[in-house]
Every structure is written in C-alpha cells, then in structure tokens.
Amino acid sequence: MRTRIVGLAVWASVLAIGLFGVPLGVGVFQYASQSERSELQRVADAVAITVASDVYDSERIEGVDGPGPVQVAVYDDDGTLLGGVGPGAEQPEVAKALQGDVGAGTESGSFVVAVPVTHEDDIIGAVRAAAPRSAVLQWVALVWAGMIALAALAVAATWLLGRRQARRLARPLEELAVAARRLGEGDFSVRTRQGGVGEIDAVGTALNTTAVRLDDLLAREQAFSADVSHQLRTPLAGLRLRLEAALEQPGLDPRPAIVASLVDADRLEATIDELLDLARGNRDARGGPVDLGVLLDELSPEWRGRLELLGRGLNLTVEPGTPWPRASAAAIRHVLAVLVDNATTHGAGTVGVTVRESSNVVAIDVSDEGAGVHDPEGVLFARRADQRDGHGIGLALARRLAEAEDGRLELTRRAPPVFTLLLPPAHAEPLADQEPVGRDALGGADEVDVVRAGRGRGTARVDLAGPGPARAEPRSS
C-alpha cells in the first residue's frame, strides 16, 4: 500500500510538471527568439539612420559593425552590398525591407532582421542585421536546466511527502489488520489506537466496540456454563443416587423412583431456564413480592434429604411481621441453594435459615455450627473456578445474583459462620403476626414450622418424617 501511495503521488507530480513545464519551456524559447529579433531590429534601425546619407549617394560604406556577434550589412535599392558583412545575393529579408516592411527570418543557423533605409519618403536601401542562434539557445538551455532542476526538486519533495503520508495512512491500517487478526484468533483484549484519520479511526472504534462486546459475550457464556454446572451438580448427584438405589433393589416397584426422578428432571430443566433468564437480564424473571414461606416449602425437601444422609438437621425460621422482598424468586432460590449447599458441604451441625426484618430490609440468614470461614486473603466472594475444595464459583454467583436484584450478600459472622442475604422490601402484605417456632428437623422432632405470608394467622406444618417430598398441611393456632 505504501508503494502504491508513493508511486501515485510521484506520477501525479511528474504529470503535472510535464503539463505545465513543456509549454513553459516552449514559451521561454519563443520569448528568447522574439527578444533577439527585437534587439537585431533595434541595431538595424540605428545603423539605417547613420548610413542614410551614404546610401543616398551610393558610396562604399566602411566600418559598419554591430555589437558583439551581430553582423550588419548595408544594401542599396538594387540589393547591392555597400558595406558590412552579409551575403552578396539578394535575400528574402532584404527584398522585403526594400518594399518598405521589416523582414525577419532564420538563415544558416542565424536570426536575420532587415529594415528599410529611407530618404524623405523614398526607400533608398536596406540594413540587414544577423546574429547566431547559438547564443540564444545557450541562454534558453540555462533556463531549461533551471526549470528541470526545480522539477526534480518538486518530484523529490513529492516523494518525501508521499512517503510520510503513506506511512501516516498505512500504519493505522496495518494496526487494524493486526488487531483484526488477533481478534479472529480469540484475543478480545486487543485495542486500536487513534491515528488521526477520521475514517480509519471510525473503523478502529468499531473494532474496539466489537472486541468489547465479544469479550463480554464470551465472559457471559463462560460464566453461564460454570454457573449451570455448579447449580446442576448437586441435583444430578441426587438423581443418580436415587436411580442407583432403585437398581440395587430390583424386587421393589420402580415406579416411585421413576416418578421422583421425573420430578428432579423437571427441577433441573427449571433451573436451566431460570439461569438463562437471569444471565440474559430478563426483567420478566424479576418482580416480587416473593412469598418466602412458599419458597422455603419448595426448597426444604431437597435440603432435608441431603442433610439426612449426613445425619444433620435443618431449622427454618420466619420472624413475624417480616415483609416480602422485592426480587426474583429464581434469584433468591439459587442464592439460598448456594448458601445451604456450602453449609452442607463445608459446615457442620444443624443448618439454619432465618428470615427477618433488619433496618427496613429483608434479611435471610443461613448458618451452621461449623468451625467457621477462613478467608485471610479476603477473596471469599471472588470467582475462583480453579478452587475445587472451596467456594470457587457458588458464592461469587450468589453475590452477583443478589446484586442484580438490588440486594447484598455478606458474611456477617465468621465462626460459627453466618451468611446474610439482604433484599429490598416490596412494601406488600407482611407475614402473619405470629410467634415463629423453629425446631430441629432430625433432633427428635418431625416437623419444621414455617410462618407463611398471605394465609392469615396460622402456620404450615412441613412433614419431614416420611419419604418423598414434604407435605404442607395447614394448622390453626
């Protein structure tokens, strides 16, 4: 590209110089020739005035000379040479001068001018002045040499300017090509610099915007893949265990296991749909108010099943008068799933979930009786997908979901650990004003009392004793 730009600039300058220089050179030659003839005519006129009396007397004229290389000859009215240096025979210029006109021409490489010699009103002779063309050509050659030197200087300047302009135009284009190649290879961190050319800078800006969007899209896709894998790992493990248990007992009716597996499959499909809505920022997935009592009823059977296998308990508490939060039920479900899963995997003892009002916000505390959270580097909520033995993805996903709902997720106590989800209230109907009763799900009791809003004054008994999903039965107070 640079060579083409420089070549185009040089050829354009050569063409322009040729179009203007050649006519100018011809004009210089014509001007020099006309100037020389005018000088010869001046000399001939001066000699004609001087020798007019001698020509009238037809006397031989001696000592007729012109300045420099100019040769002067005097003729009578018959064309006879009376003096000076000139051809003896009649010349066309002399014949024209004898007729009363100025004769001018070129003869044997010389400029020739002849003027008439008059006495009163009669033409009595002619004076011929001649000068070699070499002096004129020498002067014209010097002028042409100067013009050629200036033309060469102009072409050289055009070449230098063309190189500079080609570099200025080609460099941003080359950088754009490199950036586009890196972007095609998957390097979305590439950015182009402004080159000072508006059109090229506009292309670079568009490329930068595309890189940012592709980087954001790839990050979203990677985050979604990690989030889905994290959220589906535990339900898939439970589904696999249920199916394996059914295979190990071939004599039993497999229908209950199949029905429960279908329920789990529906839950997995719903989980994927919810994560897709949350990842795309679908406002329809948000909303509120959210009935936390109903939500805990839905989630407690799965949590209970996992904790039963570990010999641990579950305690759910909803304080009276707590307003409903304004948030997405899907987001709250996944945040609580992450927190309870962490308490189950990394904690000990009874897992507690408490819903309460705190400073005009809805607070949901998730706690366990473990030794506590060790986070010396302060990266508990950072996304660390390479950490397989800690909170690598779940807590980062939970905090991101909480912030997307205008909420917060904090570690409010290290030992025993308590994670608190803070959500804005919906200012809707509060939960029934009733004393909450929280009981240990496995420590001798067979129920967990959950106060649910919107159902009047009363509680719902969540049966944890029998197999399969929990059954919620109304109980009057």
Disulfide bonds with the S-S distance in Angstrom:
none
